[in-house]
């Protein structure tokens, strides 16, 4: 089966590389509204306008590869109105695009769940179901795409040679059903959720297990983000009071102006480590947790040496439900579209019962000068910052809601001590009053 990719940016190129390595399918072209009849020099694929797609490639399914959820959904809605079969690259688990082990993660997932069935149905109208079907078929398994309603998409799959059958029919034949959609909870011996890979042994870093409840005697900590409301003087106050701090990304740019240093530095996004390898390696933080998707970084840095720890990050967008929350950092962290969310997971793993957010403004602006979004100048001068937008903010808000839900259940208090913030999930407190 051939695909056309909507979006010739970073996400589209990453998807193309994955398909080249792990799929029998071919990408015929990229659709991009800003380019027409050009060649992507990195991938050698043609970049065409949508009108050209209709003329040359109409009938091929389109994979929408855009980071902003709202824009992604708009495009999918438009394509469906044009009767185009379309998918989102976000349907696939993040591990498909950020490999960090020698084993293909689907194979590892099958092994961990001791799946030995020769008859498997894959349920879920999404791209991941297609990828999973292809892999299982290549292993000689009798596999079917399972459906509840025979839609246009399944008609297309059948025309492409995929074997499709109703869910009820497959269950009556004792097929094992693997569910790829969000939110499914296994409630039967022959139906399994197959969309969360964070528990795979191949991703676990046992060295991180030593941090479990290691700081429970400290009671409180500060998660220091880099929003423009943060002041250097705030960092000086934290230093003066010897507060336990977890911080993020390129906060080290402030170190020439303050004696404050975080105990933990987390970078979950792959772009920042890959573009700032030396700066992060030498950044003055007691412990650094760097996401395993930063391939360029980890090609040059030995995991667990110099207190730099490789941590698995599930970067999947949880669209129809709140994101998941990691209770064991050694297996990994859920991204939640904001690095503050992994920080909250780490803080609770450390045994902290009182967490204060600082510099979490939630007021990200799309500007050419990204310094407007941070408290320190030069933040974007050394390359890449993650894309953001309205859809991203919604996903971030859901992540904070999940963190509060988990914290409330565990008796942990989370406060927002940011001097300015649009985040309304947590109780607000005055930062200065915490030191009176």
PyMOL commands that set and color helices and strands:
alter all, ss='L'
color gray80, all
select helices_A, chain A and resi 10-22+50-56+69-81+89-91+94-96+105-112+127-138+152-159+167-172+201-203+206-211+216-218+232-240+251-257+270-275+277-282+295-298+305-307+339-349+370-373+390-410+432-435
alter helices_A, ss='H'
color red, helices_A
select strands_A, chain A and resi 2-6+26-31+38-39+46-48+61-64+86-88+119-123+142-147+164-166+176-179+191-193+220-224+245-248+264-267+287-291+308-311+313-314+333-334+354-358+413-416+427-428
alter strands_A, ss='S'
color yellow, strands_A
deselect
rebuild
show_as cartoon
